[in-house]
Structures are given as C-alpha cells and as structure tokens.
Amino acid sequence: MRWMVPTLCLRVPRTATLLLTLLCAGMLAAPLAAAQENPLDKAHTPAKPAVPPPAAPKPEVITGADVTRKGALHPGATLRVETNLVLVPMTVTDSENRLVTGLERENFYVYENNLPQTIRTFSTDDAPVTIGIIFDLSGSMNSKFARARRALSEFMRTSNPQDEFFVVAFNDRPNVVVDYTNNVDDVDARMVMLKPQNRTALIDAVYLGINKLKAAKYERKALLIISDGGDNRSRYTEGELRKAVRESDVQIYSIGIFDQTAATEEEKNGPALLTDICETTGGRLFRVSDISELGDIASRISAELRNEYVVGYRPTDLKHDGNWRKLKVKLNPPAGLPQLLVHNRQGYYAPSD
C-alpha cells in the first residue's frame, strides 16, 4: 500500500516576499477575460512590498518565496510504506476563493487523529501528474457539450507539459475513449467525434477511473470529473465508490454544470456526491453558474494542481493496524493576512501486516 502521494508546486527565488495570488482571468484564452472584470481574479497581496514574478509563458501564479527546504521530497521520488512517511498535499485559498502561494513550513501544523505531528519535509515543486478525465456524455449534456469539450482542452493546455492524460466518457456505461497520452491534440481530435446520448453512469465511470490510475506513469494522480447531474444508471453504489475513494491515493476535482432545477432525485443528489468525494481527497467541486465560465474554472483547477504544498511527517502511531486515520491541517498565517482556508485529504488507511 502507498502512502499519500506528493503533490508539488512551482519553485521561485528565496529573496522574494510573500504574495497571495488569484488565478487571473487574464491568463485565460477565453474572451470572457477581456470582456469583464471578475472580483475573484484580483491578486490579493499583503502590505509588504512585492517583487515581480519570474518571467513565464503563462503567469498562473506569482509566488514570493522558495519554500523548498533541505530534506524535502524531490519530483519523481517514490515513497514506500516502510519509510513511515505520510505526505499531505494541499492547496490554500482566501475567503474570496483566491489561491495562496508562498507560505512557509512554519505556517502549517498537522494533526493525525487529533495528535500533533512533526513536519519532516516541505516542498512546493511542480512535478508531473497522471490525470484521468471523467467526461459526462449523457443526453442532458447535449447543449453543453461543445463548451465542456473546449474547457477540457483549456485544462490540458495549461497543465504541466509532462502530464499524461486519459479520458473516460460515460453515458449508459463508461468507456476509455482516449488512453494514456500527453498529446492534447490527440485528445481534442477524439472528443470532437463524440456525441452525448442516453443516461448517466457517473459512479461506474469514477470507479473505472480510479482503477485505471493504478497503471499511472507518475506517483501523483488526479481525476477531473465534468458532469451536469447525478447518477441514474450505475451498477456500483455510492457506498462502494466512497470506499474506493478513501482507499485510493487519488486527488479528485469536479466541474459541476448543474441545472437550476433538478428534475429527478438523482440529479438532486449529484452535487452532494461530487462534493463528498472531492473533499475527501483534498480536491474541490466547482459549480458552474454560467456556462461561459467553464474555461476559466478548468484553468483554475489546472493551476491548483501545479501549485500545491506538500508536508511530510512520520506518524507518532506506528502500528500497522489498517485503521482509518483522520488528518487535519491548521494554518498560522503571517500577521496581517486575511482568514485562509486549507484544502487537504481528510485521512488515510494505515498499512496492515
């Protein structure tokens, strides 16, 4: 069994000061960015003077410190159970849902089963990730398919160039329509040929995605679910899916294109299910209130995956009892900053002999 997988972020110079940043709408290719100003797209920074970010083709974030420390996990390193090192990947946002970068090791406190743990490693490198796309191809997606497909392309094109992808499309049943690749054009070409129809086997599709990630190239693994409703066709149950999610080392994000009025009980339950499985893994559900926001949201998720903190600790409880251990991360932000929110995996299963 593996421990939690490292999720690492971009490295920047040590001499820069702390900055809190928003994933600006201006970094997107969508016309919406030029048409209007989104309050969530304003960078939020502390009062201290800022240093300009290093030049980059796409300024997803502006960071203010090189937070890599001696002994931190390096990209590509493989952790095994016998190391007794638990890795907790996380993102931090402010009250306006803006991504926060540049925090230091001393800003984090980790608790396992409510017991404080000593942080041994701290890292923020942008390491490649294997990402499974779970794409809703049911009939209700007909009017949303074109924009959802373009949002998927935006997500992949703003990801780490070394990332690999596969796509599971689902309606009555899930199917792998694009196998492992890092060629975005190949994915785009295949998605154009698909057509929404029939019902929604969402649970089966997520279950398939989790299992397929067992053959991933990289230690970091994630799922991105793009769907507009609840399940009405799966063979697996919600309980079986939740168990599989808790046992996996996969981080899950969702883009929920929900209708204003849910016509069925399944559609009413869809948002709650997606919220639950995402937050369990340290990911998030992003609700789409305007279909034109899809590209913006997809790029925000891509940038979050590229800008995560990873803290590592050796648990004080070394028993291999196979029990679920609850994780909690608290923040001690620098003085003068607003209230911050940390998003991390809620727990893990200890190894068993």
N, C-alpha and C positions, 0 to 999 in steps of 0.2 A: 504493500500500500504506500502511496505517496503522501507526503505532507502537502501543505498548501503551496501552490506554485508561485514563483516570483513574478511580480508584475512591475516593470521598471520604467523609469521616465528619462527625459532628456537631461543631459549634463550641461551645465553652464559655468562661467568663471566664478571662482570663490570670492572675488573682490566686489561683486555686485551686491546691492542691498535687497531686502525682502520686497517682493511685489505680489499683489493679488491680481489675477487677471481674469478677464472674461474671454470666452471663445468668441471673438468678434464676428458679427455677421459679415463684416467686410472681408473676411478671409474666404468667404464662400464664393462660388461662381454663380449662385442663384441671383436673378435680377432683383429679388426682394431686398437684398442688402443695399442696393443703390437707391431703392425707391423710398425707404423709410428708415427711421432710426428706432432701434429696439432698445429699451432701457436695460435689458439683460446683457446687451453687447457692450456696455461701457466698462472699461477696465476699472477695477476698484483697487486703490493703492493706499498704503499707509502714508503718514505725513512726511516721512523721511525722504530726502532727495533720491531720485531714481537714476539708474544707469541704463542707457539704451540697450536693448537686447542684441545678441549677436545676429548678423545677417543670416537669413534663411529663405529658401524659396517660398515657404508658406509659414507665416508667423502665427502658428496656432496658439502659442503661449509666450509670455515674457516672464522669465524666471530671474530670481535675484540672488541665488547662492548655489555654489557647488556643494550639494549636501552628501556626496559620496564620502564615506569615512573608511579608514583603514579596517579591513576585515569585512567590508560589505560584499554582498554577493555580486559577482560579475555576470554579464549577459552570457547565456549559454551554459552556465554551471548547472550541474544536476545534483539535486539533494536526494538522499536516501533515508529510509526510516531510521537506520541505526545512528544517524547523526543526531537524532533527537532535536532537530532544529525545526521549529514551526515558523513558516513565513506567512505574514499577513499583508496582502496587497490592499491598498485603499486609495480613495480619492477624497479631497476635501473641497467643500463649497461654502460660500457665504449664504446669508439669508435671502439673497436675490438669485440664487442658483448659479453663481459665477464660480468658475474653477479657481482654486487657490493653489499656488505653487510657491516654492522657495522656503518652506518650513524646514526646521532643523530637527535633529534627533531628539533634542531635549524638549521639543514641543509635544511629544507623544508619550502616552502611558498605556500599557497593555495589561489586560486582566484576563486570566483564564479561570473559569468557574469562580469569579469574583476575587481571585487571589492575584496580587500584583506580580508581574513578571519583569525580569531584567532584559532590556533590549540589547542584543549582542551585535546585530547587523542593521544597517540602514542604507538604503540605496534608492536612486531615482533615475536609473538609466532607461533609455528607450530600446528595449530588446524586442525582437520579432515575436509574433504570436500567431498561432493557428486559430482561425475564426470560422465557425460554421454559421452559415446564413440559413435561418428557418423562415421561408417566404410563403405567405398565405396566397394560395392560388384558387381559393373557393369562389363561387359565383358572386358573392357580395363584394368582392374586390374589383369587379369589372370597371367601375367608374374611377377607381383609384389606382389601377394597375400601372398606368404609364408614369405617373408621378412617383409611385413607390419604387418602380424599377430605376428611375433616374436618381432617387435618393440612395439606393443601394450602390449605384455606380459612384456617387459622390463619396460615400462612406469608404469604399475601397481605394479610391484615388487619393484620399487624404490620410490613409493608413501608412504604416511603415512599409517602404518598398519591398522589404524582405518577407512581409507577412504572406502566409498562404491561406487560401480560402476553399471552401466547398459550399454548395448550395443544395439544401433540401427544400423542394417545393411540395406543398401539400394541399389537397382538397379532400376527396373521399379517403385517400391514403397518402402517406408520404413517399416520395421518391428522390433519390440523389440525382439531380439533373446536371450538376457540374461537380466533377470530382476534384481532388486536391490540385490547386493551381495557384500561381501568383501572377497570372496574366489577366489583368482586368478586362482587356478587350475580348478575351475568350468568354468570360462570364457575361459581358454585355451582349455578345452575339447570341448566346444561348437563351438569355432571358427574353430577348425580342421575339423569339419563336413561341413562347408560352402563351396560353390563353386561360383566363380564370373561368372556372365552372364547378358545379356540384357543391358538396357540403364541406365541413371543416373538421379534419382530424388533427387538431393542434397538439394534443397531448402525445399522440403517437409520433408526430414529427419531432418534437423536442426530445423525446426518448431516443429516437433514432440518431439525432444529432449528438447527444451525449455519448452514445455508444461508438459512433464513428470517430469521435475525438480521441478515443483510446489509441488510434493509429496515427495521431498527430505527429508532425515533424518536430515541433517545438514543445518545450516544457510549459510555456504559457498557453492557455487555451481559453477560448471565449465563444459564446453563442450570441448572435444578434437575431432576435425574433421580430419580424414585421408582419403584423396581423391586425384585422379590424373587428375581431369578435371572439366569442367563446367557442368551446368545443362541442360538436354535436355528432361526432362520428367515430371517435377513438375506441380502441379495444382496451388500452391501458386506462387505469383510473387516476384521478387526481392524487390519491394517496400514494400510488406506486410511483408517480412522477416525482412527487416531493421527496420520497425516499431516495430515488436515484440522484436527484439534485444534491441532497445533503451528503451523499456518499462520493460525489464526484469532486474533481479539482477544477471545475469549470466556472468561469465568471459569466453571468447572463445579463444582457441588456435587451430591452424591448422597446419597439416603437408601436404604440397603440393608436390605430386610426379608428377610434370608436365613433359610432353614430350617436347623435344627440339622444335619441330614444331607442332603447334596446327592445327589439321585438320579441325575443324569446328569453327564457330563463337562462339558457346557456350564454347568451350574449351579455346578460346582466352579470354573470359570474366571471366572465372573461377578464375584466380588469383586475379583479381581486386575485385571481390565479396568477396572472403575469406579475403583479406587484410582489406577491409572496415569493415566487421562485427567483425573481431578480434580487430582492433584498437579502434573501438567504445567502446569496453568493457574493454580495458586495457590489452588485450591479444596480441598475435602476430602470424603472419604466418611465418612458417619456410619452405623455399623452399629446396627440396631435389635435389641436382645436381648429386649425386652418390647414387644409391640405397643402397649401403653398409653403408651409413651414417644414415640410418633410426633409428637404435637402439640408436646411440649417441644422435640424436635430441630428440627422445622420452624421454630419461633420463634427458636431459636439461630442457624440459618442466616440467617434474615431479618435479625437484629441484626448478624451479622458483615458482611453486605453493606452495612449502614448505618454501620459503624464500622471503616473501613479507613484505613490510612496510604497515602499516595501520595508516593513520592520521584521526582524527575525529574533526569536528567543528560544531558549531551551526551557521547557516547562518544568516547574518545580515538582509536579507529579509525573514520575517516570514509569508508572505502571502501564503495562500493555494489556489493558482490560477491555479494549474495544468499545468503550463508552463514549457517548457524545459529550464534548467539552465546549462550553459556551465561551465565546470570545467577546470582549468589549474593549474598545479603544477610546480613551479620553484625550482631549486636547488642552494644552496650556499655551494659548496663542500669545505672541508678543503683545506688549502693552499698547493700548490704543486701537487695536483692531476690533471689528465687529464680531458678533457671535458667529462661530463657524460650526459646520456640520461635517462629520466624518462618515464615509460610506465604506464599510468593510464586511467581510464574510462573518456570519453570525456564529460559526463554530466549526468543529471538525470531529471526526471519529478517531480516537486513539488507536494505535495498532493493537492487534491481538496476537498472542502467541499460538 
